[in-house]
Amino acid sequence: MTANRGKVTTATLRTMKAQRQRISALTAYDHMFAGLLDEAGVDVLLVGDSVATVVQGRDTTVPVTMDQMVYHTELVSRASQRALVVGDMPFLSYQVSIEDAMRNAGRLLKEGLAEAVKLEGGRDFAPTVQRLVAAGIPVMGHLGLTPQSIHQFGSYRARGQDAAEQQGIVDDAKALEQSGAFGIVLEKVPAELGRRVAEAVAIPIIGIGAGPHVDGQILVTPDLLGLFTRFRPRFVRRYRELANEVGEAVRAYCRDVQSGSFPDANESY
């Protein structure tokens, strides 16, 4: 149960953390799925740049454009009645300058109808976060494994593997909080580091592969449903295997069309 069955806001999420109520978040990319997830009671819908891999079939999130993110965010926003809608800022939409970040974040709110934006990075982007928040744009951070930096990392291995990197992630979380971020996604780090980060800041920490001790969890929806089958991260729990069910349904349809049993009299005018 959430703190408030009404509209979820950034204030709702802060209250949930204070009251130790876990936050549920999922990705959404289109109007139909966003409506289903929202009605089911998810607290946060993230229009993730993961649209690149699960919708566009790309190898990384890097190629996604600002126009594409605005388009998908608007589809999700119109379907969501309760969940907080957060639009991902794609690669190079905020890294070049604070002015670019302002312009692009504003597009996600004005054109995409998002209620907040998410960007990757810690202390280096604290001034950007501060400026966006000062302009009235709620910002969620993203630490740990940051997929837009995959070419720099060289792999999708877990982050926070040594003491120095762990301390850096904690310091980044504190910097984002001080800059006004309302929450942070923490990806693919050791569970104890997840606990440490969640205890270090007053804002919600939403984990994906960050263990059970954070303030909430997020998964990529096609992973959760078993629709995305190219790879399966260790942190994913598949609640259904819908790729199999879709295949079975389509094969049955093809058989019925080929045999002439579809449509029958009740399905004809």
TIKE-20898 format. One record per residue (C-alpha): chain; x, y, z; residue number from 1; residue in three letters. Coordinates in pm, 1 decimal, decimal comma. Each point is the difference from the previous one (the first is absolute). Layout:
<rs>
kette; east; north; up; nr; rest
A; X; Y; Z; NUM; ALA
...
</rs>
This chain:
<rs>
kette; east; north; up; nr; rest
A; 0,0; 0,0; 0,0; 1; MET
A; 115,5; 352,3; -73,2; 2; THR
A; -24,9; 305,9; 218,6; 3; ALA
A; -257,3; 154,4; -230,3; 4; ASN
A; -227,7; -172,2; -247,3; 5; ARG
A; -49,1; 334,7; -172,1; 6; GLY
A; 241,5; 160,1; -245,8; 7; LYS
A; 363,1; -86,2; 68,3; 8; VAL
A; 229,8; 301,7; 15,3; 9; THR
A; 360,3; 55,3; 97,8; 10; THR
A; -130,3; 94,4; 345,9; 11; ALA
A; -184,2; -333,4; 17,2; 12; THR
A; 325,6; -184,5; -62,1; 13; LEU
A; 180,9; 190,6; 273,6; 14; ARG
A; -283,6; -81,7; 240,1; 15; THR
A; 15,1; -366,0; -98,0; 16; MET
A; 371,8; -12,2; 82,4; 17; LYS
A; -56,6; 173,9; 332,4; 18; ALA
A; -272,6; -250,7; 85,2; 19; GLN
A; 207,8; -293,3; -128,5; 20; ARG
A; -251,7; -90,6; -267,5; 21; GLN
A; 163,0; -157,0; -304,7; 22; ARG
A; -35,9; 170,7; -338,0; 23; ILE
A; -88,0; -198,8; -312,1; 24; SER
A; 121,1; 126,8; -337,0; 25; ALA
A; -2,1; -141,9; -352,3; 26; LEU
A; 96,3; 119,7; -345,0; 27; THR
A; -264,8; 91,9; -256,0; 28; ALA
A; 32,0; 101,3; -363,1; 29; TYR
A; -352,0; 10,8; -146,1; 30; ASP
A; -354,9; 100,6; 84,9; 31; HIS
A; -150,3; -347,4; 29,0; 32; MET
A; 254,7; -149,3; 239,2; 33; PHE
A; 23,3; 321,7; 201,5; 34; ALA
A; -373,7; -15,6; 64,9; 35; GLY
A; 18,7; -363,7; 109,6; 36; LEU
A; 293,0; 64,0; 234,4; 37; LEU
A; -157,6; 312,9; 143,7; 38; ASP
A; -331,3; -173,9; 68,6; 39; GLU
A; 185,3; -287,2; 167,9; 40; ALA
A; 139,3; 242,9; 256,9; 41; GLY
A; 363,2; 70,0; -94,4; 42; VAL
A; 126,1; 311,7; 176,2; 43; ASP
A; 246,7; 124,8; -264,4; 44; VAL
A; 5,9; -43,1; -377,0; 45; LEU
A; 342,3; 66,4; -147,6; 46; LEU
A; 6,5; 66,0; -372,6; 47; VAL
A; 346,7; -144,0; -23,2; 48; GLY
A; 257,6; 41,6; -271,1; 49; ASP
A; -2,2; -380,7; 22,3; 50; SER
A; -258,2; 44,1; -275,5; 51; VAL
A; 309,5; -31,3; -220,7; 52; ALA
A; 61,6; -362,9; 90,3; 53; THR
A; -348,8; -134,5; 70,0; 54; VAL
A; -198,6; 188,1; -266,1; 55; VAL
A; 250,0; 112,1; -264,8; 56; GLN
A; 218,0; -312,7; 14,4; 57; GLY
A; 327,6; 187,0; 52,3; 58; ARG
A; 302,0; -125,4; 195,0; 59; ASP
A; 27,4; 303,9; 232,6; 60; THR
A; -206,0; 298,1; 112,2; 61; THR
A; 240,3; 249,8; -157,1; 62; VAL
A; -176,2; 53,0; -339,0; 63; PRO
A; -336,8; 112,7; 141,1; 64; VAL
A; -87,0; 356,0; -100,2; 65; THR
A; -170,3; 277,8; 188,4; 66; MET
A; -290,1; 1,5; -245,3; 67; ASP
A; -53,5; -371,5; 56,4; 68; GLN
A; -1,2; 41,7; 377,6; 69; MET
A; -250,8; 285,2; -20,8; 70; VAL
A; -223,9; -213,9; -222,2; 71; TYR
A; 0,3; -303,4; 230,7; 72; HIS
A; -34,9; 211,9; 313,7; 73; THR
A; -311,2; 170,4; -136,8; 74; GLU
A; -159,5; -338,3; -75,2; 75; LEU
A; 61,1; -118,9; 355,1; 76; VAL
A; -99,8; 326,4; 167,0; 77; SER
A; -342,8; 6,2; -162,1; 78; ARG
A; -72,7; -350,1; 130,4; 79; ALA
A; 116,2; 49,3; 358,1; 80; SER
A; -259,1; 117,2; 248,7; 81; GLN
A; 176,1; -84,2; 327,9; 82; ARG
A; 366,3; -88,5; -51,5; 83; ALA
A; 272,2; 263,5; -8,4; 84; LEU
A; 133,5; 16,8; -357,8; 85; VAL
A; 375,2; 51,5; -31,2; 86; VAL
A; 157,0; 60,9; -340,8; 87; GLY
A; 357,1; -114,3; -63,3; 88; ASP
A; 241,6; 256,4; -140,7; 89; MET
A; 193,0; -176,4; -279,8; 90; PRO
A; 372,1; 8,0; -67,5; 91; PHE
A; 134,9; 349,6; -77,6; 92; LEU
A; -331,2; 168,5; 82,2; 93; SER
A; 145,2; 143,0; 322,9; 94; TYR
A; 376,1; -66,5; -1,1; 95; GLN
A; 102,7; 279,2; -238,2; 96; VAL
A; -122,1; 297,9; 201,9; 97; SER
A; -245,1; 103,4; 267,3; 98; ILE
A; -183,5; 199,4; -265,3; 99; GLU
A; -50,1; -314,3; -208,2; 100; ASP
A; -117,4; -185,5; 308,5; 101; ALA
A; -254,0; 271,6; 78,3; 102; MET
A; -133,1; 3,2; -354,1; 103; ARG
A; -29,2; -377,1; -29,4; 104; ASN
A; -139,8; -61,3; 347,0; 105; ALA
A; -255,3; 269,5; -71,8; 106; GLY
A; -103,6; -186,6; -315,0; 107; ARG
A; -66,8; -316,8; 198,7; 108; LEU
A; -235,0; 194,7; 227,7; 109; LEU
A; -161,4; 232,5; -255,8; 110; LYS
A; -28,1; -235,2; -300,1; 111; GLU
A; 34,3; -339,0; 166,3; 112; GLY
A; -223,8; 96,0; 295,5; 113; LEU
A; 241,8; -166,3; 243,1; 114; ALA
A; -5,3; 96,1; 365,8; 115; GLU
A; 374,5; -48,3; 53,4; 116; ALA
A; 317,5; -88,3; -188,1; 117; VAL
A; 282,0; -244,5; 68,5; 118; LYS
A; 366,1; 43,5; -85,9; 119; LEU
A; 310,3; -210,2; 57,3; 120; GLU
A; 301,7; 114,3; 198,2; 121; GLY
A; 98,5; 133,1; 339,9; 122; GLY
A; 211,9; 288,9; 124,2; 123; ARG
A; 99,4; 112,3; -349,7; 124; ASP
A; -365,1; 72,8; -77,1; 125; PHE
A; -96,8; 151,9; 334,5; 126; ALA
A; -1,7; 356,2; -145,1; 127; PRO
A; -229,2; -117,8; -281,2; 128; THR
A; -238,7; -162,2; 245,9; 129; VAL
A; 0,2; 311,6; 215,3; 130; GLN
A; -85,1; 222,8; -294,9; 131; ARG
A; -279,8; -225,9; -121,9; 132; LEU
A; -152,9; -23,1; 346,1; 133; VAL
A; 23,2; 379,1; 39,1; 134; ALA
A; -199,7; 30,3; -321,0; 135; ALA
A; -274,0; -224,9; 139,1; 136; GLY
A; 102,0; -324,3; -171,4; 137; ILE
A; 10,0; -298,8; 238,4; 138; PRO
A; 310,5; -213,8; -57,6; 139; VAL
A; 70,8; -364,7; 75,7; 140; MET
A; 363,5; -109,0; -4,8; 141; GLY
A; 152,1; -327,6; -119,1; 142; HIS
A; 313,4; -151,8; 153,1; 143; LEU
A; 191,7; -327,4; -4,2; 144; GLY
A; -8,7; -156,6; -342,1; 145; LEU
A; -93,3; 286,0; -231,9; 146; THR
A; -79,6; -152,3; -342,3; 147; PRO
A; 68,0; 319,5; -196,4; 148; GLN
A; 365,5; -39,1; 105,1; 149; SER
A; 27,6; -359,3; -120,8; 150; ILE
A; 273,1; 84,1; -251,1; 151; HIS
A; 205,5; 150,8; 281,3; 152; GLN
A; -61,5; -291,7; 239,2; 153; PHE
A; 56,2; -261,7; -268,5; 154; GLY
A; -245,2; -247,3; 155,9; 155; SER
A; -323,6; -28,3; 195,9; 156; TYR
A; 172,8; -139,4; 308,1; 157; ARG
A; -121,5; 108,1; 343,4; 158; ALA
A; 138,0; 325,7; 133,0; 159; ARG
A; 127,9; 72,9; 350,2; 160; GLY
A; 245,2; -288,8; 4,0; 161; GLN
A; 264,1; 169,5; 215,0; 162; ASP
A; 0,3; 238,4; 296,0; 163; ALA
A; 93,0; 307,3; -203,7; 164; ALA
A; -277,1; -51,2; -253,7; 165; GLU
A; -251,8; -71,1; 274,9; 166; GLN
A; 90,2; 320,6; 181,8; 167; GLN
A; -26,7; 189,5; -328,5; 168; GLY
A; -354,0; -125,5; -52,6; 169; ILE
A; -97,9; 101,4; 354,2; 170; VAL
A; 152,5; 343,8; -53,5; 171; ASP
A; -182,8; 32,3; -332,4; 172; ASP
A; -330,8; -82,5; 167,8; 173; ALA
A; 58,0; 266,1; 264,4; 174; LYS
A; 91,6; 254,3; -267,0; 175; ALA
A; -318,2; -73,2; -196,2; 176; LEU
A; -209,1; 34,6; 314,9; 177; GLU
A; 165,0; 330,6; 86,6; 178; GLN
A; -63,8; 122,9; -353,0; 179; SER
A; -372,7; -62,9; 38,0; 180; GLY
A; -57,1; -338,9; -165,5; 181; ALA
A; -315,9; -164,9; 134,9; 182; PHE
A; 123,8; -357,2; -46,3; 183; GLY
A; 267,1; -221,4; -152,8; 184; ILE
A; -1,5; -317,8; -205,3; 185; VAL
A; 286,3; -221,1; 118,8; 186; LEU
A; 96,6; -269,1; -249,4; 187; GLU
A; 198,6; -321,9; 31,7; 188; LYS
A; 198,9; 47,6; 319,5; 189; VAL
A; 62,0; -231,6; 298,3; 190; PRO
A; -296,0; -29,7; 235,9; 191; ALA
A; 192,5; 142,1; 294,2; 192; GLU
A; 94,8; 305,6; -203,4; 193; LEU
A; -368,2; 40,6; -81,0; 194; GLY
A; -74,1; 3,4; 371,4; 195; ARG
A; 280,4; 246,5; 63,7; 196; ARG
A; -121,7; 243,6; -264,8; 197; VAL
A; -362,2; -21,1; 116,8; 198; ALA
A; 107,7; 77,0; 356,1; 199; GLU
A; 227,6; 286,2; -107,6; 200; ALA
A; -273,7; 216,2; -153,4; 201; VAL
A; -355,8; 99,9; 84,8; 202; ALA
A; -125,3; -28,3; -358,7; 203; ILE
A; -131,3; -331,2; -138,4; 204; PRO
A; 247,1; -245,8; -154,4; 205; ILE
A; -166,8; -215,3; -265,5; 206; ILE
A; 205,6; -309,5; -69,5; 207; GLY
A; 46,6; -212,1; -308,0; 208; ILE
A; 242,0; -273,6; 91,0; 209; GLY
A; 87,5; 188,7; 319,3; 210; ALA
A; -132,5; -249,7; 254,2; 211; GLY
A; -300,5; 2,8; 236,1; 212; PRO
A; 109,4; 274,1; 239,7; 213; HIS
A; -82,0; 303,5; -217,4; 214; VAL
A; -326,0; 196,7; 6,1; 215; ASP
A; -159,7; -149,4; -310,3; 216; GLY
A; 56,3; -207,4; -309,5; 217; GLN
A; -20,3; 55,4; -373,9; 218; ILE
A; 11,0; -251,5; -284,0; 219; LEU
A; -24,1; 25,4; -375,6; 220; VAL
A; -357,3; -111,8; -66,2; 221; THR
A; 75,3; -228,8; -298,0; 222; PRO
A; 252,8; -178,0; 226,1; 223; ASP
A; -255,0; -46,2; 277,7; 224; LEU
A; -256,2; -139,2; -246,6; 225; LEU
A; 242,9; -226,2; -183,7; 226; GLY
A; -52,0; 184,7; -326,3; 227; LEU
A; 364,6; 95,7; -46,7; 228; PHE
A; 204,7; -314,2; -52,6; 229; THR
A; 334,6; 113,3; -146,7; 230; ARG
A; 162,1; -15,4; 344,1; 231; PHE
A; -108,9; -26,4; 361,8; 232; ARG
A; 184,5; 197,9; 268,4; 233; PRO
A; 47,2; -173,5; 333,0; 234; ARG
A; -210,3; 262,6; 178,3; 235; PHE
A; -311,8; -65,8; -211,1; 236; VAL
A; -287,7; -202,7; 141,1; 237; ARG
A; -229,0; -112,4; -280,5; 238; ARG
A; -359,1; -7,7; 122,4; 239; TYR
A; -127,1; -134,8; -331,5; 240; ARG
A; 147,2; -152,2; -317,7; 241; GLU
A; -217,3; 192,8; -243,6; 242; LEU
A; 232,5; -47,8; -296,3; 243; ALA
A; -94,0; -368,0; 7,7; 244; ASN
A; -369,4; 79,6; 37,0; 245; GLU
A; 8,5; 249,7; -285,9; 246; VAL
A; 169,6; -255,6; -221,6; 247; GLY
A; -258,4; -263,9; 85,6; 248; GLU
A; -288,1; 239,9; -69,4; 249; ALA
A; 140,7; 110,4; -336,0; 250; VAL
A; 69,4; -356,7; -109,0; 251; ARG
A; -357,4; -95,5; 89,0; 252; ALA
A; -130,8; 297,1; -198,7; 253; TYR
A; 207,2; -96,0; -303,8; 254; CYS
A; -131,4; -356,9; 17,1; 255; ARG
A; -360,4; 119,5; 21,1; 256; ASP
A; 45,1; 235,5; -295,4; 257; VAL
A; 162,5; -271,6; -209,0; 258; GLN
A; -267,9; -256,4; 88,4; 259; SER
A; -283,4; 244,6; -63,1; 260; GLY
A; -137,7; -30,9; 354,9; 261; SER
A; 52,3; 370,5; 60,5; 262; PHE
A; -220,2; 190,6; -32,7; 263; PRO
A; -305,6; -212,2; 77,7; 264; ASP
A; -366,7; 102,0; -27,0; 265; ALA
A; 1,9; 183,2; 332,8; 266; ASN
A; 301,0; 204,7; -111,2; 267; GLU
A; -149,5; 100,2; -333,2; 268; SER
A; -260,6; 261,8; -95,6; 269; TYR
</rs>
